[in-house]
Amino acid sequence: MVSVEMSVREMIQVANEVQHTNPGLYERIVTALTHAVSAATVAAKSRITVISLSEDKFIACIKAFRLVTGFGLKEAKDFFDVVRGPWLGYNANCDNHYGNGQPNSIVLEADKARKLFDELSKLDCVVTMTDNHR
């Protein structure tokens, strides 16, 4: 196997040049580009930060969080207990290890982050989403 570094533009140019003369090489280039773009898309991450939530929707927020993230009940409850604040006796400065040092945030794949953002917004949470976090 030979490894060659090329820009996407260069790969497209080569593919166009060999499309009619070497269809096998053309197919391999197109497949490589497809896989590269898919890998780049999968690698995109976003940070969801929950600023506040309505106390009467606490359980619904936990359910939505669990549904999107696949976390267990304890992890989801702990996440939202930190958001609820020190007045409940929780240390808002603790690291929940999901948000890389930000206890009220979590870093997820971009599509999951968008879904969580939408679900929590529907539940009247004040939520922010920061894209392109890697």
N, C-alpha and C positions, 0 to 999 in steps of 0.2 A: 504494500500500500504506500502510495506517495501522498504526502501532505503538502498542499499548496495554499498559501494565503492570498486571497483575492477579495476585492471589494464586490459587493452585490452588483454594482454597475459593470464591473469587468466580467463577472460570471454571465450576466445577461448578454453582454456583447459577444462573448465566446459562444454562448448557446445559439444566438442568432446566426453566427457565422457557420456553424456546423449543422444547423437544423436540417438542411437538405442533403448534405454530403455525408454526414455520419449520424443517423438517427439514434443509434445506441448511445453515443456520447451525449447527444442532446437530452435524451431521457434521464441519464445519470445526473447531468447538471441540474435539470429541473427538479429531480428528486432531492438532490443535495440542498438546493435553495429552499424547497418546501420544508425540509427537516430543520434547516437553520432558522427559518422564520418562525416555525412552530416552537422551537426551543427558546427563542428570544421572547416570544409571547408568554410562554409558561413561566419564564424567569421573572417577569414583571411583577412587582409587589407594591402593595399600598398599605399605608398605616391608617387605621381607624382609631380615632380618639373620641371617647365618650365624655362630654363635658358635664352633662347632667341628665337625669331621668326623672320621670314622674313616679312618685312613690306608689301610686295605685297601679302602675303598669310594671312594677318590679319583676313579678313572676313571668309576665309575657316577654319581657326583655331577655330574661334568662333562657326561656324556651327558644326564642329566635336566635340567640347567640349559640346555643347548643346545636340547633338545627343546621346552621351555616358552618360552624367550626368543627363539629363533631366532638367537642369537649364534653366532659362529664358534668354532672350536676354540681359537684363541689367546686371545680375550676370556674365554671360559669358564675356561680353565686359569689365566689371570692372576688372575681373580676368586678362585678357590680357592687359588692360591698365597699370596695375601695372608692368607686365612683360616688356612692352615697355619702361618703365623707367621714371626717373625724368625729362628728357629732354622734355617730353610732359606735364610736370606740375603735375605729379602724385607723391604721397608720397610712395616711395618704402618700407618704414618702417611700413606702415599701416597693420593692421591685417584684412585679408579678411574673417576670421573665417571659412574658408573651410580647411585650412592647419594647424590648431592649432598653429597659431603664425607665420607661414611662408607665407608671402603674395603671393608668386609665386608658391605655392604648394597646393595640395588638397589630402585628404585621402579618398580612395574609397575601395569598396570590390575588392578583388584581380583580379577577372575576368574583371570587368569594368576598373580597372586601367591598365591592360594589353591592353585592346582594345583602351583606350585613348592614351596610350604610342605609340602603333602601328600607330594609325591615325595621331597623331601629328608628329611622326617621318617621315611619308610619306610626310608631308607638310614642311619638312626641318626645323622643330623646333629642338632646342637643348633641350632634355628632359632626365631626370633621373627618375628611378623608384626604390624605396626602398621597399623590400618585408618584410613581417612579422611585419607590424606596427599594433599594437592593442591598 
